[in-house]
Amino acid sequence: MSTNLDYEKEVALQAKTRRATIKFINIVNDLWYDKSIELVLFRNPLVDKRASEVLTLINYAKEFVNKPITIIDALNIAKAIQKIDLPSSKLDIGKLAYECHLNPKVCVDKVAFVTKQLKNVTEFKNITPKDVVLYGFGRIGRLLARELMTKMGKGSQLRLRAVVTRGEITQAILDKRASLLKVDSVHGDFLGTVETDIEHKALIINGTTVFMISANNPEEIDYTAYNINDALIIDNTGAFRNDVELSRHLKSKGASKVLITAPAKGVPNIVHGVNHKLYNPDKVAIFSAASCTTNAITPILKVLEDNFGIKKGHLETIHAYTNDQNLVDNMHSKSRRGRAAALNMVITETGAGAAVSKAIPALEGKLTSNAIRVPVPNGSLAILSLQLRVPVTRDAVNSIVKKYALEGDLVEQIKYSIDKELVSSDVIGTTAPSIFDSTATIADKETIVIYVWYDNEYGYSHQVMRLAKHIAKVRRFTYY
């Protein structure tokens, strides 16, 4: 009898939890679509999430910070945020709930507590939205389009206005572009609507017109003819790799800034969170978002360099195969890449080790690197073997990385994993570019080996968007 009573109590508790979760989800979406206030949970997006996904994130938060954060805690904080007059913001409700547990007496009045924690919000003024043009529509271009439209909200930050591709734009071509945007073999269905408008040569994404512009050369485009002005051009073609080539974009009417989604010469190579504040967008017109691997390893290397010092090291990246490899054995300009990508592990070069020094000058000449492309379509792993300047323990390394994942300038960049069963497919869809595998850390005096997972498409795309917001000067008030 007691067992049945316990079971009934469990069922009742689950029902109560689900009801609270639905209320929480409604508040999250209302705040986003009505006020451009985005709630996240330790960097994890909450907008348009299902109840089961939210509860999974709550469980992760409980394990991560070792505090009994519940959906009720999150709901109460969200209700308090609703009652406060805030500008466009991005708020980590996990951190707020965590701080509430640290100060239970102060947190009795949730509205007063949240108001105090967000006191610096008064320093932020309304921002001017920025027109964005995607130059190229490949893997990264389409992911950026998805995220830009999903995160558009009231359109107070980045506004995707056009996509530039080569070739004639016909109904058949529009249909193919729309299909590739709607469905993806790795990232699943786009949770929105995509329609075609051949009359205006455009895609209608979530009800918003995005022009498809055909051009062979960037300087021949007049964006103002589409009512696009002062635009940020995000070049994801990989065709232009230096300042001279990239400056051709600035000759287009209506373009004012350029961001390339690859390493480039003669322009600042930025890993957002690490060195983006060193470059004033008012004084620099062209930026590089570096590579996915550079964005994965640099945040972790900065933590280790700042706290322990790095003498030297080697990076080995186990990387998903990419579009520049052959599907079947065939000629290729680079060694080994001509062999079938889905059937072979392929040793190839990577410039990520050297590229780190552009963000962290102290590491110049200290890192060697290589890459192995492996038969998975997405989800990669960087293995860092490092010699530190001081002896450390495994716990010391993990503890300092966890601290940076919880607070400071790198909370968007580092996700701290405590999952002993983590594999590459698990990291797909992670917004952080660095997923630190705490269970795999090895330390022996000054020698350490650490493992950093990364979604080389999705995580990198979010770094590009963070940098784009910095360049466009549309960064909101954030609380992490």
N, C-alpha and C positions, 0 to 999 in steps of 0.2 A: 504493500500500500504506500509506504513512504517513497519507494522508488517512483511510483506513478505520480505522486504529488511533486516530487522533484522534477520529473519530466515536464509536468504541466507548468511549473514555474519557469523552466527553461524556455518553453514555447512562448509563454507570456512575455518573458524578457526579450526574446528575439523579436516579437511583434512590436514591442515598445521601441526597441532599437531601430527597427526598420522605419517606423513612423517618424522618429526623430531624424533619421537620415534623410527621408524625403523632405521634411521641413528644411533641413540644412541645405539640401541641393536646391530647393526653390529660392532660398535666400541668396545663395552663391550666384545663381543665374540672374536673379533680379538685380543684384548689385552690379553685375557685369554689364548687362544689356541696358539698364536704366541709368547707371551712374559711372560706368567705365571704371569700377572698382573691382579688381581681380583678386580673388582669394586663392592662395596656394597652400599646400601642406608640406612643409620642408621641401620646397621647390617643385613639388609634384602638382601639376595642373588639376583644378577641381571643376572648371567650367564644363558643362555638358557631360559630366560623369554619371554613371549608373550607381545605384545604391551599393551594390556588391563591390564596385571599384573603390568607392569612398571608404567603406568599412575595411577593405584590405589596406588602404593607406593609413587608416587610423591604427590598425594593428602594427604596421611597420613603425609608426611614430612612437607607439608605446614601447616597443623593443629598442628603438634607436636612442631615445633620451632616457630610458629607464624610469619613466614617470607614467602614472596611470591616466593618460589622456584618453578620454572617451568621446563618443559622438555627442553626448550631452554637453561636454565642455566646449567642443567646437561650435555647437549650436548656440550656446549662450553667448559666446564671444561674437559670433556672426550677428546675433540679434542686437548686441551692443553697437557693433559697427554700423548697422542699419540706422541707428538713432543719431549718429554723428554726421555733421556736415563735412564731407571730405572732398578734395579734388580727385581727379583721375589718379588712381593709386594701384599698387600691387602689394598686397599684405600677406605675410606668412602667418596664417591662423594657427599653425602648429607651434610656432615660436611664441605667439601670444598666450596660447593655452599652457605651454611649458612654463612661461614666466609667471602666469597666474598661479600655478602649483607651487612655484618657489616663494610666492608672496601671498599666501591664502588670506591673511588679514586685510591686506591692501586691496585684494581682488574681490572683496564681498560685493562692492558696487562695481559691476562689470563695465558700465558706461564710463564711470570716473576713471577706472583703471586703464581702459583702452585709450581714452582721451589723453591721459598722462603719458602713456607709452608712445603715442603718435604726436607728441607735442611739436616736433619739428616740421609737421606737415604745413604749417603756416609759411614756411620759407619757399614753398612751391607755388608757382603761378600757373595759370592756364597756358597750355602749349599750343603751338600752331601745327596742324597736321601737315604731313609731308607726302607728296606724290611719289610713288615708287614705280619704276619700270624694270621688269626682269628681262635682261638681254640674254636669251637662251632659255630653253624649256626642257632641259634634261632631268636627270635624277634630282639634283639639288634644286633646280629651278621649280620643278613641280611640287616638291616638299615645301619650298618657301611660299609658293602660291597657296597651298593648302593652309599653312599656318597663318599667313597674312590675312586670309579671308576668315579663318576660324577665330582669330584674335582681333578682328576688326572692331567688334563692339559697336560703339557709336561713331567710329571713324575719327577718333580724336588723336591718333598717333600716325601710323604708317597706312597709306591708302594705295593698294595695288591698282594701278590705272591701265597698264598695258604690258604686253609681252612681245618681244621682238624675236622673230625667227626668219629663216631663209625660205625662199620658194614661194610660189603662188598660194594664196589662201583661198581654197575652194571649200564647198560644203563638205566634201569627203575629208579634206585635211582638218577642218574644224571638228568634225565628228571624231576623228582619231585623237586629236589633242584633248577633246573633252573626255573621251573614254580613258585615256592614260591618266588624266587627272582624277577621275572618279574612282577607278579601281587600281590597286597596286599589289603585286604579288608578295611583297614584303610587308608593307605597312597597312594593308587592308583597304576597306572602302573609305572614301572621303565622306565624313558625316555632314553632308550638305548637298546642295543642288548645283548641277552644272548643265546649262543649256547652251545652244548655239544660236547666233544671230548673224546669218550670212549677209543680210542687208548692210549691217554696220561692221562686218568682219570682226566679230567679237564673241567672247564667251560670256555668258551671264552666270556668274558664280554667286550663289546665295542671293540672287536678285540684283546683284551689282554688275554693271558693265565693265568688262576688261577687254580693251582693244587688242587684237592680234595684228601686229604690224610686220610687214615683210620688208626686209632690207638686207643688202649684201655688205654694206659698210655703215658704221655708226654715224659718221658725219653727214650722211645724206638724209637723216631723219629730222623732220620738223614736228616735235612733240606738241608744240603750241597749237598745231592744227587740230589736235584732239583735246584741246583745253587742258593740257598738262603743262605745268609750269614749275620751275625751280626744282626739278625732279632729281631724286637719287636713282642712279642707274646701277643695278646689281648685275654685274657681268658674271654669269656662271657657265660660259662657253669654254673657258680655258684657252681661247684662241690668242688672247693678248696677255703678255706676261711681264711687261715692263712699263715704266712711266710714259715713254714716248707713244707706245701703242695704245695704252689706256687713255691717254689724253685726247685721243680722237673722239671719245664719247663727249667730251666737253665742247666740241665744235657743233654738236647738235643743238638746235633751238629748243629751249625749254629744259635743258639738262644743267645741273649745277654741281653735283657730286658723283663720284664713282666708287663703287666697292666691288672688288673682285673676290670670288670664292675660291681662291687658290693662292699659293705663294707668288710673290711678284718682286721684281728688282726695281730699285729706285723709288719705292714708295714704302710708307710705314707698314710693316707686317705686324698685325695686332692679334693678340689673344685676349679677348675681352675678360676683364676681371684681373688681369695681370699688368698690362701696360697701356690700356686704352686711354687712361687719364693723362698720359704724357703728350698727347697730340690734340691740339685744339681744332675742332671742326671748322672754326671760323678762319683758320689760317692754312688748313690742309684740304685739298680738293679730292685727292685720290688715296684710297686705303686698300689694304689687302687683309683678308680674314685668315691668312695662312692656310694650313692644311688641317684635315680632321685629326691626324695623328699628333701634330704640334699642339692643337687645342686640347687633346686628351692628356698629354704628358706634362705640359708646361705648368698647369696649376699645382700638380703634385710636386714637381721639381722645385717650384718656388717655395712651397711649405718646407721642404727638406733643406733647401739652401738657406732659407732665412733662420731656421731653428738649429740645424746641425752643421751646415756647411758641406759642400760636395767637392771632393778631390778630383774624382774622375768616374766615368761609368760607361756602360754600354746599353743601348736600347735595341731590343728585338721586337718588332711588331708582327703579330700574327694577324694578318689583314684579310678581310673578305675580298674575293675577286672583284674586279671592276670592269667597266665597259671598254677599257683600253686593251684588255686581254682578248684572246681568240676563244670562240666557243668550241671550235675544233682545231686540231693541229693545222697551222698555216704560217705563212711568212709573217714576221714581225720585226720591226726595226731594232727592238731591244732584245737582249739575250734572255732566253727561257720563256718570255711572255708569249711566244708563238704557240706554246703547247696548250691543250684544251684546259680551260680554267676550271671547269666543274669536275675534272677528273684528276687533277694534279695539285700537289703542293709545289709552289714555284718561288725559288729564291730570287729576290730582286732588290734593287737599291731603294733607299728612302733618304730624303734630305732632312728628315724631322730632327735628327740629333743636332745638326748644325743650325737649323732654323730656330731652335730654342733660344740660342744666344741673342737673337734679335729682340726677344722679349725679356730675357734675363742675361744681360751682358756679362755678368760674373761667370757664366758657364761657357763662355767662348773657348773652343778648343778642348773642352773637357769630356765631351761625349762622342762616342762612335755609334753608328746605327746601321741596321740592316732590316730587311722585311721578308716575310714569307707570305705569299698570297695562298690562301687555302680555299677548298671547295665549299664555301658558304656564301650566300649572296649578300649578307649584311651581318654586322656584329663582329667587332675586332678586339684584340687583346694586345696591350703593350707590356713587355716584361723589362723591368729596369733593374740592372745589376750595378750597384753603386758602392763606391768607397767614400765614406763620410769622414769628416775631420775629427769626430769624437766617437767613442764607443757608445752603442745604444742597445736597447733591448727591443724585442718585438712589441711589447706593450707600450713602450715609450713612443715608437714610431706610430703605432695605431692610434694612440691617445692624442697625439698632436694633430694628426690628419682629421680625426673625428672633431676636434675643437674647431678647425677651420671649416668643416662641413656644416657645423651648427651656427657659427657666427663669424662676422667679418666680411671682407670683400670677395671671398671665393665661395660663398654658399650656393650661388647659382651654378658654379663650375664643378663642384665636387659632391658626388653622392657617395656616402659611406655605406658599403654593403656588409651586412652581418650574416648573409645567407651562405651556409656551408655547401649548398647544392647548386650554386650559381653556375650557369653555362651561357654560351654566347647568345642563344635565342632569347634568353631572359632579359637581355639588356636592350632589345629592340623596342623603340618607343620611349627611351629615357631622354629627358630634356637636358640633363647635365652632360657635358662632354667627357667628364672623367668619373668613372665608377670604381672606387677604390675597394679592392677585394681584401678586406681586413683579415679574413680567415686564412689567406694564402701567404701573408707576410713572413719572410725569413730574415732573421738577424743574427749575426755572429760578430760581436765586437763592432769594428768599423764597417764591416761588410753587410749590406742588406740586399735583398731581392724582393721587389714589390710587383704586384700585378694590377694593372689598370685596364678595365674593360671600357669599351665605348661603342655606341651606335654611330658608325662612321658616316651615316647619312642624316639621321634625325637629330642626334645630339649636336652634330656640327651645324646643321641648319639653324638650330636655336642660338648657337653662338653667333652666326651670321646676323640673325635678327637682332640680337642684343647690340652688336656693333653698329648695325644700321640705325638703331634708335639713338645711339650715342652720336653718330655722324649727323643725323637729322635733327638732333636736339629735341627729341620728343620723349626722353626718358621721364617716367612718372615718379612720383613719390613712392619709394619702396621701403618696406619694413621686413627685414629678414633676421 
